[in-house]
Amino acid sequence: MDSLQYWIFILVGMVITIFGLILVAGYTVLFERRCLALLQDRYGPNRAGPLGLFQALCDAAKLLTKEYFMPGFVDKKLYALAPILVVVSILVSFALLPIGKNISWAADLNIGLLFLMGLSSIHAYGVFLGGWASSSKYTMLGAIRTIAQLISYELAMGMAVLGVVMLAGSFSLTQIVDAQTTPYILLQPVGFLVFLIAGIAETHRLPFDMPEAENELNAGFNTEYGGMPFAMFFLGEYLGVILVGAMATTLYLGGWHGPWAEAYPLVGVLWFVLKTFLLVFFFVWMRASLPRTRYDQLMAFGWKFLLPIGIVNIIVTALVGTFWM
């Protein structure tokens, strides 16, 4: 294969992957709405097509056909840049995940986990800039809450994944999955819980959806957005939920490992998807079950409880690895 064919192959793969992820995110919204209806003993969307399967396409068509309007009082460059940063940072993150034996979206970096954590920081910039550039008190409050919450819980998430790195001896996501002859959720149960709670906070999901508290901030950082830019924020949120589920699967649940996965790589992909969407269902279940916390409780929990537990988990992992393994 010459260089031109190689790059054509890469570009076609990127386009298919991006549109596939966008489609998955759209149907994740439908999945959430149907699950919430089931958990709350009511009907969900069930009119558009058989079993409501066309509802996601109808929602996409509605958002795509809405007028793009930029308010005159916003910082136009940052206002336009913010939703792009959110979506691009999350889409690039998926490129690093090994979804099957010798199968990844695009690349296997030897510092893949560090790269993922860095991309999560770019996502935080996108959300913050959206609130800052909108020049509204509601969006500004949402942006301040966002940056404080993300910084606080990114620290706890970083502490959690360090335990995995110590066990695997690598930052490569592929090597971390290959090292899990025993899923790390059994060796790092505390790290898994810290990671999962931090992931809920990072994606602004209940009970930690303070940056988007509708009854206080009228939707927070994205209040002044409409049409496609709003859809990009919305898409970024649901892609973020899938990404956190996929990261937890990769780091703690053995990734693509499962019965027949070694012999049949596509079976490994199915195991990866199943584990990821079980975690996505857990996120939905949390939304249906728990009330929103107060903001001071949210920050205190991150700094005074979750972060110290993450540090203790690292110390215990290091001691056990030194004196027992």
Phi and psi in degrees as a GROMACS rama.xvg file:
@    title "Ramachandran Plot"
@    xaxis  label "Phi"
@    yaxis  label "Psi"
@TYPE xy
-78.6783  176.115  ASP-2
-64.0064  -37.7336  SER-3
-63.9947  -45.8294  LEU-4
-62.6939  -38.559  GLN-5
-60.2748  -47.3904  TYR-6
-70.8411  -33.3334  TRP-7
-63.0049  -43.5089  ILE-8
-59.7513  -44.4557  PHE-9
-63.5281  -45.4952  ILE-10
-65.7546  -42.1084  LEU-11
-62.8482  -41.7959  VAL-12
-62.0465  -40.1984  GLY-13
-63.5377  -44.4252  MET-14
-63.2798  -45.599  VAL-15
-62.2569  -42.6756  ILE-16
-63.7414  -44.8049  THR-17
-63.1829  -48.2191  ILE-18
-66.9228  -33.8791  PHE-19
-63.5442  -44.0552  GLY-20
-65.5667  -39.6212  LEU-21
-62.945  -41.364  ILE-22
-64.4816  -41.9014  LEU-23
-62.5142  -41.6448  VAL-24
-62.9171  -41.1783  ALA-25
-61.9224  -41.2775  GLY-26
-78.7725  -17.8224  TYR-27
-66.6622  -36.7632  THR-28
-60.647  -45.6184  VAL-29
-63.0997  -41.9965  LEU-30
-58.1637  -43.8517  PHE-31
-64.6983  -43.8598  GLU-32
-64.8771  -37.8637  ARG-33
-70.7271  -39.6535  ARG-34
-65.7156  -42.2172  CYS-35
-61.2479  -40.5929  LEU-36
-62.7592  -41.6885  ALA-37
-63.8652  -44.9577  LEU-38
-69.7131  -25.7029  LEU-39
-102.025  9.30705  GLN-40
56.7585  54.9343  ASP-41
-147.674  174.018  ARG-42
-81.9208  140.661  TYR-43
-98.8398  -165.947  GLY-44
-65.5055  114.483  PRO-45
-140.956  18.5624  ASN-46
-103.303  -35.5175  ARG-47
-83.1214  97.2268  ALA-48
82.1068  175.397  GLY-49
-62.6745  126.494  PRO-50
58.7363  20.1804  LEU-51
74.8409  18.711  GLY-52
-68.7412  -19.5089  LEU-53
-88.2644  -0.889704  PHE-54
-62.0885  -39.9802  GLN-55
-63.0767  -39.1133  ALA-56
-68.0383  -36.9908  LEU-57
-65.9526  -41.7629  CYS-58
-62.4077  -41.825  ASP-59
-63.4657  -42.9539  ALA-60
-63.1765  -39.1126  ALA-61
-61.881  -46.9129  LYS-62
-67.9796  -37.2211  LEU-63
-68.9763  -28.8568  LEU-64
-95.1647  -2.47593  THR-65
-69.6938  149.382  LYS-66
-67.4827  135.672  GLU-67
-85.5741  114.955  TYR-68
-127.221  125.606  PHE-69
-106.958  114.807  MET-70
-58.5508  149.561  PRO-71
-72.3238  -16.7221  GLY-72
-95.9194  5.27591  PHE-73
-91.8437  162.318  VAL-74
-81.3536  103.499  ASP-75
-60.2521  -42.322  LYS-76
-67.2948  -48.51  LYS-77
-68.3045  -36.1659  LEU-78
-59.7745  -42.5284  TYR-79
-75.2087  -32.429  ALA-80
-73.6538  -34.2385  LEU-81
-56.3361  -53.8483  ALA-82
-65.0343  -29.1437  PRO-83
-65.4248  -43.3374  ILE-84
-59.4512  -42.2309  LEU-85
-61.2867  -50.8976  VAL-86
-70.2664  -45.0802  VAL-87
-64.5312  -42.1239  VAL-88
-61.5869  -36.8049  SER-89
-77.173  -40.8593  ILE-90
-62.0805  -40.7802  LEU-91
-64.9425  -34.0804  VAL-92
-59.7239  -37.203  SER-93
-64.2465  -23.1415  PHE-94
-64.7663  -17.6599  ALA-95
-96.5701  -7.95693  LEU-96
-84.476  126.092  LEU-97
-79.4652  111.64  PRO-98
-98.4426  -4.16924  ILE-99
-165.869  174.996  GLY-100
-63.2562  116.648  LYS-101
59.997  25.6132  ASN-102
-126.439  124.009  ILE-103
-138.827  166.239  SER-104
-61.5443  -45.4848  TRP-105
-150.491  -45.1558  ALA-106
-143.847  153.812  ALA-107
-122.75  99.9647  ASP-108
-93.1547  145.564  LEU-109
-73.8069  -10.359  ASN-110
-119.323  34.7981  ILE-111
-56.3604  -41.3315  GLY-112
-66.9694  -40.8367  LEU-113
-62.6033  -40.3744  LEU-114
-63.1329  -41.0726  PHE-115
-61.4749  -43.3532  LEU-116
-64.7112  -37.1699  MET-117
-65.2643  -39.8259  GLY-118
-65.6173  -32.3559  LEU-119
-64.499  -30.5218  SER-120
-69.5281  -37.1777  SER-121
-63.6798  -38.4121  ILE-122
-58.7857  -40.8522  HIS-123
-62.6921  -39.115  ALA-124
-60.7006  -41.9607  TYR-125
-61.0099  -46.2425  GLY-126
-64.8038  -43.113  VAL-127
-65.2622  -43.698  PHE-128
-64.8364  -33.7623  LEU-129
-60.8392  -42.393  GLY-130
-71.3725  -41.1668  GLY-131
-65.8407  -46.0783  TRP-132
-71.242  -18.4606  ALA-133
-76.7011  -13.3449  SER-134
54.675  45.5491  SER-135
-132.276  146.109  SER-136
-65.4406  -34.4677  LYS-137
-69.0416  -45.5762  TYR-138
-67.002  -35.099  THR-139
-66.5598  -42.1466  MET-140
-62.9813  -40.8387  LEU-141
-62.9135  -38.8939  GLY-142
-66.7178  -41.488  ALA-143
-63.8047  -45.5513  ILE-144
-60.4389  -41.2875  ARG-145
-60.5057  -52.0957  THR-146
-66.5655  -37.0334  ILE-147
-66.6638  -42.827  ALA-148
-67.5167  -44.3291  GLN-149
-67.2237  -41.3228  LEU-150
-62.4719  -44.3909  ILE-151
-61.0976  -47.2452  SER-152
-85.9639  -19.9164  TYR-153
-64.9832  -35.2157  GLU-154
-61.395  -47.1017  LEU-155
-63.6202  -39.9703  ALA-156
-63.4228  -41.046  MET-157
-61.9864  -39.7979  GLY-158
-63.7282  -38.5233  MET-159
-65.5206  -44.846  ALA-160
-73.6835  -19.4707  VAL-161
-62.9483  -33.9266  LEU-162
-61.4769  -40.4011  GLY-163
-64.4493  -43.4975  VAL-164
-61.6584  -38.9344  VAL-165
-65.6752  -37.3175  MET-166
-72.6515  -42.1707  LEU-167
-82.5248  -25.1219  ALA-168
71.613  25.7937  GLY-169
-160.242  153.583  SER-170
-95.5834  -3.70653  PHE-171
-74.3125  126.548  SER-172
-65.1132  -35.1524  LEU-173
-63.971  -44.0637  THR-174
-69.0851  -31.8804  GLN-175
-64.4712  -43.0593  ILE-176
-66.1086  -44.1831  VAL-177
-62.7266  -30.1735  ASP-178
-75.3359  -12.3838  ALA-179
-88.1499  67.2531  GLN-180
-65.2095  -32.1088  THR-181
-114.544  122.701  THR-182
-54.3569  137.603  PRO-183
-69.2399  -10.9655  TYR-184
-64.1717  -26.1531  ILE-185
-80.5552  -30.674  LEU-186
-91.6107  -23.8434  LEU-187
-129.919  57.0202  GLN-188
-64.2553  -36.9153  PRO-189
-68.2865  -43.453  VAL-190
-59.5157  -39.5727  GLY-191
-63.0612  -44.2232  PHE-192
-64.8604  -42.2064  LEU-193
-62.1027  -44.9455  VAL-194
-61.6451  -44.0111  PHE-195
-66.4591  -43.449  LEU-196
-65.2814  -43.305  ILE-197
-63.3431  -36.6523  ALA-198
-64.6843  -36.9129  GLY-199
-63.2369  -42.7212  ILE-200
-67.5419  -38.2863  ALA-201
-65.9761  -29.8615  GLU-202
-96.6655  7.857  THR-203
59.2651  39.644  HIS-204
-97.5365  153.856  ARG-205
-56.0302  139.739  LEU-206
-89.7147  18.2893  PRO-207
-115.226  36.3697  PHE-208
-93.3275  40.8538  ASP-209
-63.5927  -35.6475  MET-210
-64.0546  -18.7754  PRO-211
-120.296  25.3283  GLU-212
-62.9683  101.591  ALA-213
-62.6776  -39.2789  GLU-214
-75.6386  -9.82325  ASN-215
-110.98  -41.8271  GLU-216
-116.488  5.62382  LEU-217
57.7821  36.8968  ASN-218
94.9907  -1.69441  ALA-219
72.1976  -131.833  GLY-220
-62.0037  -22.0803  PHE-221
-104.728  18.8205  ASN-222
-58.603  -40.3983  THR-223
-89.0878  9.69269  GLU-224
-101.499  147.131  TYR-225
-147.76  171.679  GLY-226
62.7919  -140.257  GLY-227
-66.3286  -39.6234  MET-228
-58.5753  -40.3955  PRO-229
-63.9428  -39.924  PHE-230
-61.5276  -33.8729  ALA-231
-68.7066  -40.7989  MET-232
-61.5741  -45.0239  PHE-233
-61.8165  -44.4867  PHE-234
-62.0791  -42.6359  LEU-235
-60.5762  -37.747  GLY-236
-63.3786  -46.573  GLU-237
-76.2932  -33.0732  TYR-238
-64.0012  -34.8712  LEU-239
-64.0136  -39.4331  GLY-240
-62.3759  -45.3553  VAL-241
-63.1636  -40.3411  ILE-242
-63.6974  -43.0345  LEU-243
-63.8252  -40.9947  VAL-244
-62.5247  -40.5193  GLY-245
-68.2691  -38.0657  ALA-246
-65.4476  -43.6672  MET-247
-62.6783  -38.7811  ALA-248
-62.4756  -43.9023  THR-249
-66.3408  -43.3878  THR-250
-84.6761  -30.6041  LEU-251
-126.047  -23.8738  TYR-252
-106.077  16.1988  LEU-253
83.1075  7.51101  GLY-254
57.5425  -126.045  GLY-255
-82.6379  -2.36035  TRP-256
-63.3479  139.056  HIS-257
174.864  175.911  GLY-258
-55.8413  131.857  PRO-259
68.4371  5.24685  TRP-260
-71.6724  -32.6848  ALA-261
-67.3796  -41.6073  GLU-262
-78.702  -33.9178  ALA-263
-125.896  97.4812  TYR-264
-54.9532  -33.9796  PRO-265
-66.8755  -29.5864  LEU-266
-64.9631  -36.8768  VAL-267
-61.1716  -39.0618  GLY-268
-61.7062  -41.8248  VAL-269
-63.8962  -39.442  LEU-270
-62.6469  -42.4132  TRP-271
-60.9513  -46.1691  PHE-272
-64.7923  -42.0977  VAL-273
-61.5737  -47.659  LEU-274
-62.1822  -41.7568  LYS-275
-61.8273  -45.8515  THR-276
-78.501  -17.8211  PHE-277
-65.9581  -38.859  LEU-278
-69.7369  -37.1563  LEU-279
-61.8499  -40.7124  VAL-280
-61.4433  -36.8766  PHE-281
-62.3144  -39.951  PHE-282
-59.9213  -43.5748  PHE-283
-64.63  -42.4073  VAL-284
-60.2488  -41.5691  TRP-285
-60.555  -41.5076  MET-286
-62.1734  -35.3217  ARG-287
-79.8491  -14.5949  ALA-288
-112.521  -28.6494  SER-289
-114.138  143.91  LEU-290
-81.2075  163.118  PRO-291
-71.0059  139.237  ARG-292
-80.193  163.496  THR-293
-74.6233  154.956  ARG-294
-66.7651  -37.6099  TYR-295
-66.7321  -34.5088  ASP-296
-66.5427  -40.542  GLN-297
-58.9679  -48.8637  LEU-298
-69.5327  -41.1315  MET-299
-63.6205  -40.0153  ALA-300
-62.8824  -41.3545  PHE-301
-66.1744  -45.273  GLY-302
-85.6415  -37.3655  TRP-303
-95.8781  -15.1723  LYS-304
-123.595  -56.9708  PHE-305
-69.2648  -45.8854  LEU-306
-63.6489  -46.8549  LEU-307
-59.3802  -37.6121  PRO-308
-63.8253  -40.636  ILE-309
-61.9175  -40.7505  GLY-310
-66.2214  -43.2896  ILE-311
-61.98  -38.862  VAL-312
-61.3099  -39.977  ASN-313
-64.3998  -44.5298  ILE-314
-62.5521  -45.4518  ILE-315
-64.0071  -41.951  VAL-316
-61.0796  -43.2345  THR-317
-64.5467  -42.7797  ALA-318
-66.3422  -44.1571  LEU-319
-63.6403  -42.3974  VAL-320
-64.4062  -31.6742  GLY-321
-79.0231  -45.1112  THR-322
-102.914  -10.526  PHE-323
-119.452  -42.1493  TRP-324
